[in-house]
Amino acid sequence: GLSVNESWRQVGDALDTVLEKADKYIDETKRARNSLVNEQSLQYLDDAANSKVSSTRKRITKPQLAFATPVDNSETGPFKPLLSTKPHALKSLQDSLVLIPAEEGVPEHYGNPYEYEILNQEYNTSLLEKSEPIPSKDWTSTKGLWVDSVTTLRAMIESLKVQTEIAVDLEHHSLRSYYAINCLMQISTREQDYLVDTIALRDSLQELNQVFCNPTITKVLHGAFMDIIWLQRDLGLYVVGLFDTYHASRALGFPKHGLAYLLETFAHFKTSKKYQLADWRVRPLTDPLLAYARSDTHFLLNIFDQLKNKLIEAGKMSEVLYESRGVARRRFEYNKYRPKVMSGNVYCTEERATPWKSLMNNYNIPYELEPLVISLFEWRDAVARREDESPAFVMPNQTLVTLVSAKPVDAAGVLSVSSVVPDYVRTNAKALANVVKSALKLISSGASANKSFSMEPSSLSEMSNVVSRETVEYFSTLFASLKKNEDSEMCKVPSAQNVFDGSSKFFGNSEFWNNGFVSYELTKRVLANEKDKEDRKSEMY
């Protein structure tokens, strides 16, 4: 029979085919409509890339294995900033890396070492003056420079130092890492686009703080609230002088606030969503992926010019700069040291202190089985930390629920709960059986969970991040229709029942479906700890 990865690769390939064709037909329809309805013609990313998305999925070695500094998810202390030097400092590095004692509801922690500079450095005065927008360089006749060595990095930094403004964006990967990893950084000047390999240069990029922390160089990013976290957590980079075009679009009252809207409206460029969920760890990156990444920053400085003029005319520049400072001063923190009362300035991967409760609520798991659910959650988390995998990759929620329902007490029982068993579950079947057995003993002895559990969520922020059964039914129908086309180019796909029972590749492992701040429940999920987070992801593109 097929292996787990091979089986789910077929599912992914089938869906890629469906989505690619749908995207193609939608784009063709829009192009035809644009040619008939208005004079303005959009330039399309696919035309420029002149290539299709490959349905081949590469099995790659995890980049973390080659990191000079091994990944440590043990959380033996609060997150300490990676800074070794502090360019453009108003407050010394020594004074900025002070451990702040615990206060009520807030564990001990290190602050953002550039917070004082972010809040007190003045922006470049050019932000306050209207100017003629500078056209972007022609898309089809320009290329991005690949930066993957210290030599090319330093050459890029020298070229950035003389700029008044630069555009920046990031691509990251979360499925095969506990806290996710930066994979690519895009930087654009008025003359040149750069594509920085943040995997190869992971331990060398702090030199970029010479530019990123220089307040006279405006850093233009769109929706930077997560980029700021990824920069400091993985690379030791901070941003002083941030201009967030997302907040500019909100201040100006645009009907949409995504980058795609800005690209279409101000740059007349149509990007494509088909590359959003690509595996950015793969090397070399394909031409379509490089084009997609470059398009995120290539036009952004011209868009910035136009937004700047509109903000000055509307008298709203100070509002946008205030919001941008708020984004730039955010800090990353480990789950173990998350404040009890979350603020907009702190980001932790785990949003809730008791995430298993929403899972129990969604699947109507009896209260008396809570010790078993907690035990499986703790096992999954421990393995994910040790192996630097996302918990969803180690054991999808649906697999966890199946184990709770079946309660297997031997390895054979664990392996039989589903026809498709995730790798980590299969190789640790005996250990998982012991986890179940121990939890059942606690339950039979009358042990109860430490905290009370209500079958009704206490707030919208406790809505589950797993896929609802209505959604499963929808995909059951989809897979049934795909199954009928076994002899077509879509090939064979696993049964819908297999997808629901063992879904390690589609439902459980997808970065898209397990994002830390998006829920795909039928009821919209709102997270109370981050302003505007509920619409941030949907507005990105």
N, C-alpha and C positions, 0 to 999 in steps of 0.2 A: 504494500500500500504506500501511498504518498506520505511524506513526513508532514509534521505540523506546518512548517514554514512553506513547503511546496503547496500544500492544500490551500493555505490562506493567500499565497501569492496568486493563485488562480482567481480567488475572489477579488483581490485588488486589481488584477489585470482586467477582469470583466467590468468592474466598476469604472476603471480608467477609460475603457473603450466607450462605455455609455456616456460618461461625463464629457469626454473629449469631443464626441460627435455632437452632443447637445450644445456645448460651448461654441463649436464651429458653426452650427446652424444659426445660433443666436447672433453671433458676430456677423454672419453673412446677411441676416435679416436686417440688422441695425445699419450695416453699410448701405444696403439698398435703400432703406428708409432715409438715411442721411443724404444720399445723392438726390432723392426726390423732394425731400421736405425743405432742406436748407442748403445754402451755398457752402457752408463750412464743412470741410471733409476732415475726418479724424485720421490720424496716423495710427496704425495698429502695431502692437508689439509683435504679433505673429508674422506680420509682413517683414518686419525688420529682422527678426530672428531667422526667418525662412526655414523653419524646422518644426517638427511635431514633437510632442511629448513621447518619450520612449516608454513602452510598456514593460521594458526589462528592469527588474529590480535587483540591484547588486547587493550581495551579502558581503559586508565589509568588516574589517577588524575594528573594534571600538577605538577611536582616537585617544581616549583616556589612558589606554595602556602605554602610550608613548609619551605622556606628559612628563616633563622634567620634574615637576612637583606633583606627586600622586594626589589624587582626589581623596579628601578626608571628610566623610559624612558623620563622624562620631559625635560632633557637637559637644566637645568637652568644655567649651566655653563659648561666650557670645562671639558673633562674627567680628573679627578684627580687620580693619581696612588693610589692603595689600600694599599701601604706599610705602616706598622706601625714600623718596624725595618729594618735595612739595614746591613745584614751580609757581611763580606768581602769588606767593603767600602774603597775606596780611597778618596771619596768625601762624606761628611756627608749627612745624610738623610735630615737634615734641609736645607742644601745648594742645595740639589737635587730636592726638592719639591717647587721650586720657580715659581710663575706664570710669564710666559714670555709675555711681552706686545705685543699687536698687531702690526704687520708690514704690509707693502703693500702686499695685497693678502693673508696674513696669520693672522687669528684671534688670540687673546690671547690664550695661551695654556700652559700645563705643558709638559716638555720634558720627554724622557725616563729616569727615575731616575738612571738607571745603564749604561747610555750611556758612561760616562767617563770611567768606569771600563771596559766595553766591548771593547772600542777602545784602552785602555792603558795597561790592564793586559796582561801578557805574557801567552801563552799556555804552557801546560806541555811539558817539553823537550822531552818526549818519542815520541811525534808526529814527531820529526825530525830524528828519528832513525828507521831503518828497523828492523823488528823482525819477528820471526816465528809465523805465525797465530795460534791462540789458537782455537781448534775445539769447536763448540757449543755443549752443553750438548744434549744427545739423546732426540729427540722430543717426542717420544712415551712414554718414561719412566719418564718424568718430568711433573710437573703441575705448574700452576701459583698460587701464594698466593693472596687471596682476602683481600684487605685492606679497611676497612670501619669504623674504630674506631680510636680515638686518640691514644689509646694504641698500636694498630698494626701499625699505622702510625709512631709513634716515634721509634718503634723497627725497622721498615724498614729504617728510616733515619739513625739510628746508623750503620746499615749494609752498607748503601750507602757511608757513610763518609770515609770509608777506601778504596774505589775503586779508580782506576786510570781513568777509563772510564765507563760510563753507557749509555744505549740506552733508548730513550724516544719516545713515540708517544701518540696521543690523539684521542678520538672519540667525536664528538659533534652532536648536534641536532639543526636545524634551523627552521623547519616548524612551531612549536608551541611556538615560542619566537621571539620577535622583533629583538633582537641582537644575538640570538642563545645562547645556554648554553653548557658548558662542561659537559660531562656525564661519561667519563672514561679516565684514564691515565694508559698507560702501561709503566713499567720501567723494564729493564733487566740488571742484572749484569752477570758476567761470570758463576755464580753458580745458580742464581735464577731469575725467572720471577715474577713480582708483577703486580697485577691488582687493581688500586686504584679507589675507588668509589668517583668521584669528585662531585657527587650530595650530598651524605651523609656528605662529609668532606669539602664542599665548603668554609666554613669560618675558616677552621683549617689548610689549606695547606701552608700558608706562611712560616711555619717552614722549608719547603723544600728548601727555599732560602739558607739555610746553605750548601746545596749540589749544587743546581743549579747555585749559584753565586760564587762557589769556583772555581777559574781558574785552579787549579791543577787537577780537575776532569773534563775530557773531556766529554761533553754531545753530543752524536751521535744521530742525528735526520735525517730523510729523507724528503726533501721538507718542511722545517720548517717555511716557510714564513707566514702561517696562524696559525700554532701552537704557535708561539711567540705572536701573537695577542690574541689568546684565553687564554693563560696562564696569561698574565698581566691583561686583561679585567675582567675575572671572578674570578681569584684566587690570584692575586697580586704576581705572580711568574715571574722571569726574568732569563735569561740564559747568563752566562759569561763562555766562553770557548766552544762555539758551533762548532761542525764539522758537516756540512751538506753534506750527501752522495749524494744528488741531484747535488750539484755543483761539487763534486768530479767526478761524472759520466760524466758531461759535459766537465770538464777540460781534462779528459782522452779520450774524443771523442767517447764514446760508441754510438752504433746505437740507443739505447733507454735509457731513463733516469728515468724510473719508478721504484718503489720499486719491482714490480713483476719481472722485468728484472733482477735486482740484486739478488733477491731470487733464481730465476731459474739458473742464470749463476754461482753464487758463493756459494750458499747454496744447490743447486739441490733440491729446495723445490717449489712446485707448489701451490700457494694460489688460492682462488676463489673469483670472483667478486660478487657472489650472496649475500654476506653479507654487501656490501658497504653501501647500503641504509637502513639498519636495523634501527629500533627505539631503540637507545642506552639508552633511559630513562627507559626502562622496567626493573623491578626487580622481581625475579632474572633473570639475563641474562642466556640464554640457553647455553648448552655445546658447540654447534657449534660456537656461537658468542664469547664465551670466548676463544675458540681455534683460531678463526680468529684474534681476537685482540692480543693475545699472540704471534702469528706468525709474527706480524709486528716488534717486537723488539727482539724476541728470537735469531734470527740468525744475527742480525745487527752488533754485536760487532766483530764477525768473518769476516763479510763482510768488516767492517771498517779496520781490520788488513790487509786484502788483498789490499784494495784501498790505504791505507797508503803507503804500500811498492811500489805500482805502481806509486804513486804521487812523492815519493822521487826519484825513478829511472828516472822519466820524468822531474824532477826539477819543479814541478807545485804545491807543497804543499803551498807555500806562496800565490799563486793565490786563492786557495780554502779557506784558512783561511781568506783572505781579503773579499771574497764573504760571508763567514759565519758570519763575524763580521757585515757586512751590513745587513744581515737578522736579527741578534740578536738585533740590535739597533732600529728596527722598533717600532712604537708606534701606539696605537689605539686612535681614536678620534671620537667624536659624529658627526653625519651628520650636525648638525647645525653649528658646528665649523670647518667644512672641509675647508682646504685652497682652494682659488680660482684656484691656479695652484698647482695641486697635485704633490707630490714628492714620490720617492720610499720608503721613510721612514715613511709615514703616511698612515694608513688604515682607511677608512670610508666605512660603509656598502653601502651607496648610492653613486654610481660612478658619476652620472650626476646631474647637478643642475636642469634640467628640464626634468625629465624622461618621462613625459606624451607626449612630442613631438615625441619621437620615436614610441610610441603607435599610435599616430595619423597618422604618416607616414605609418606605417605598415598596418593600416586598412583604409587608405584614408579618414579619418574623416575631414570634411570641417573645414577650419580655423575658421569660425564664431562660431563653437561649442567649441572652446578651453576653454572658461570660464566654460562650463559644465564639460569638462574633468578634468580641474584643481580642481573644487569643489568636484568631486567624489574622486580624488586622495587625497585631503586634508582630506576628511571625513574618507577614508580608513586608512590613516596614523594615524589620531587622535585615532581611535578605536584600531588600532593595538598597538599603544604605551600604551594606557590605559589598555588593556587586556593582554599585553605582548604576542602578536601573531605576526606572520609574516604578512605583508600586503597581500601576496598571499593567505593566509589562510582565512583572513577576507573577501576578495573579489578578486577572480582570475581576471586577465586581461580580459579574455573572457567575464566574467559576466559584468565587467565595460563597455566594448564596447557595449554589448547588451543593457545596460541601456541608454547609449548615443544614440543608434539608436532608441530605443522605446520611450524615454523621458516620462516615466510614472509620473503623477502628483498626484497619490493617492496610498495608500498602496496596493490595489487590483491590480493596474497596475504593481507595482514592483514585486509582487508575481507571476504575469502571464508572465513575460518576458522569463521564462524558465521552463521546467518541473522539473528541479533539481535546487533548489535555496540554496546557501550556508547558514549555520546556522545564521551567523551574518547579512546577508542581509535579511533573513526571519524575524528575531526578531527585526530588525530596519527598517522594510519596510516603516512605516509612516515617520520616520526621513529622510530616503533617498528620499522619494517622495517630502518632503519639500526642500531638497537640490536641487533636479532637478527643482522644481518650481521656487525657488529663482534664480537659474542660468539662467533659460529661461527668467525671467523678465529682468535680466541684459542684456542678448543678445538682447531682443526686444527693449530695451532702447538705443541700439547702443553701449553698452560697448564692449570693445575689450580687448584682452589679453595684459599684460604689455610688452611682448617682441614679436618681429616678429617671424613668423613661416614659415619655408620653407618646402615644401613637399619633398625636397631632403635632406638626412642627410648631415650635414656639415662635418662629419668625420665618419670613421668606428666605432669609439667608441660610436656613437649615434645609432648604429643598435639596433633594438628592442630585448628585451629578451623574447618576447612572441613567441609562436609556429606559424610557417608559415602555410598558408593555404595548401601548398603542403603537409606538414607533416600531417595536419588534414585529407586530402584526403587519405593519406596512412593508417592512423589508422581507417578511415571509412571502408576501405576494410578489415582491420584486424578484426574489430569488427563484420563486416557482416559475415565473415567466422566463427568467434566464435559463432555467433548467431545460425548458422546452427547446432551446436553441443550442443543444449540445454539439451539433455538427456544424454550427456556424463559427465565425471567427472568434466568438466569445469563449468557445471551448466549454469544459465542464466546470461546474461550481458545486461546493458542498451544499447539502440540504439546509433548509431554513432551520430545522430543529438542531442541526449541528452548530449553526451560527449562534443560536440562542444559548445552547448548553455549554459550549466550550470556547466561545468567541474570544480567542486571544489575539487575533490579528485584526478583525474588523471592529467589533464593538468595544473591546477592552483596550486595545493597544494604540488606537489611532490618536495622534497628537491633537487632532481636531476635536475629537469627542471627549478628551480628558483634559482639556485646557483648564488651568486653575481658576479662571474667572468667567467661564461660559457654561451655562447649563442648557441642555436640550430637552428639558421637561416641557410638557405642554403648557404649564404655568410658567411665566417668565420669572427667572430667578434674579433677585436683587441683592447684592452684597453691600452691607451697611458700612464696611470699613474703608471703602474707596469711593471718593466722589467721582461720579460719572463712569464708574467701571462697568455698569450694566450695559452701556451702549458703546463702550470703547472698542471692544473687539469687533462688533458688527459694523462699526464705522471705519475700520481701518482701510477697507477696500470697497 
